[in-house]
Amino acid sequence: MNATAIADARLRSERPTVVQTQHTGEVVCALGGEFDMGSADVLSDALDRAVAVGEPRLVVDLTDTVFMDSSALNLLLEARTRLAAEGRWLMTRNAQRPVARLLDLVRRRHGIVL
């Protein structure tokens, strides 16, 4: 693979993607790429749509998420708060490093489990 192909593949892997699926009792948002201030609108819109579905659980699958900054983390926390006010909940799964480290830091410092 030449340098241009490698750069193109890396750029595609960093673009934020969201695939939403609905199952009995839950909505799954599979996030891919990088989520930061520049892509906050993508994540915000996806979470708004997922919350609006009305299922008791919102699962955020982070298998293909390579980076997440505090703006994306705040959006997850806001969605969690909205859901909790309605007796519903948000959980994350399959967080890869360094995203897992960010979630672990939030859990340790603030007692918030995502």
C-alpha positions in Angstrom: 0.0 0.0 0.0 1.5 3.4 -1.0 1.6 6.4 1.3 -1.4 8.1 -0.3 -3.5 5.0 0.2 -2.4 4.7 3.8 -3.2 8.4 4.4 -6.7 8.0 2.8 -7.4 4.9 4.9 -6.4 6.7 8.1 -8.6 9.7 7.2 -11.6 7.5 6.6 -11.0 5.8 10.0 -10.9 9.1 11.7 -14.1 10.5 10.3 -16.9 10.3 12.8 -19.6 7.7 11.9 -22.7 6.6 13.7 -24.8 3.6 12.9 -28.0 3.3 14.9 -29.9 0.1 15.3 -33.0 -0.7 17.4 -33.5 -4.0 19.3 -36.1 -5.0 21.8 -35.6 -2.7 24.8 -32.6 -0.8 23.5 -31.1 1.4 20.8 -27.5 0.9 19.9 -25.4 3.7 18.5 -22.2 2.3 17.1 -19.7 5.1 16.9 -16.6 5.0 14.7 -13.7 7.4 14.1 -12.8 10.5 16.2 -15.3 12.5 18.2 -14.2 15.9 19.2 -15.3 19.5 19.2 -15.3 19.6 15.4 -17.7 16.6 15.2 -19.9 17.4 18.2 -22.9 18.1 16.0 -22.7 14.6 14.5 -22.7 13.0 18.0 -25.3 15.4 19.4 -27.7 14.7 16.5 -27.2 10.9 16.8 -27.8 10.9 20.6 -30.9 13.1 20.2 -32.3 10.7 17.6 -31.5 7.7 19.8 -33.1 9.2 22.9 -36.2 10.1 21.0 -36.8 6.5 20.0 -38.0 5.9 23.6 -36.4 2.5 24.4 -35.3 2.0 28.0 -31.6 1.5 27.2 -29.3 3.4 25.0 -26.1 1.5 24.3 -23.2 3.4 22.9 -20.8 0.9 21.2 -17.3 2.3 21.0 -15.6 -0.6 19.3 -14.5 1.6 16.3 -14.0 4.9 18.2 -10.4 5.8 18.1 -10.6 9.2 19.9 -13.0 11.1 22.1 -12.4 14.4 23.8 -14.2 16.2 26.6 -16.8 17.7 24.3 -18.0 14.3 23.2 -17.8 13.0 26.8 -20.0 15.9 27.9 -22.6 15.0 25.2 -22.7 11.4 26.5 -23.1 12.7 30.1 -26.0 15.0 29.0 -27.7 12.1 27.2 -27.3 10.0 30.3 -28.8 12.7 32.5 -31.8 13.1 30.1 -32.4 9.4 30.1 -32.0 9.0 33.9 -34.7 11.7 34.4 -37.1 9.4 32.6 -36.0 6.3 34.4 -34.0 5.1 31.4 -30.2 4.6 31.1 -27.2 4.9 28.9 -24.3 2.5 28.9 -21.1 2.3 26.8 -19.4 -0.9 25.7 -16.3 -2.0 23.9 -14.3 1.2 24.5 -10.8 0.9 23.1 -7.8 2.6 24.5 -7.5 5.7 24.9 -11.3 6.1 25.0 -11.5 3.5 27.8 -8.9 5.6 29.8 -11.1 8.7 29.5 -14.2 6.8 30.7 -12.2 5.2 33.5 -11.0 8.6 34.6 -14.6 9.9 34.8 -15.5 6.9 36.8 -12.6 7.2 39.3 -12.8 11.0 39.8 -16.6 11.5 39.7 -18.1 8.1 40.4 -20.0 8.2 37.0 -20.2 5.0 35.2 -20.8 5.2 31.4 
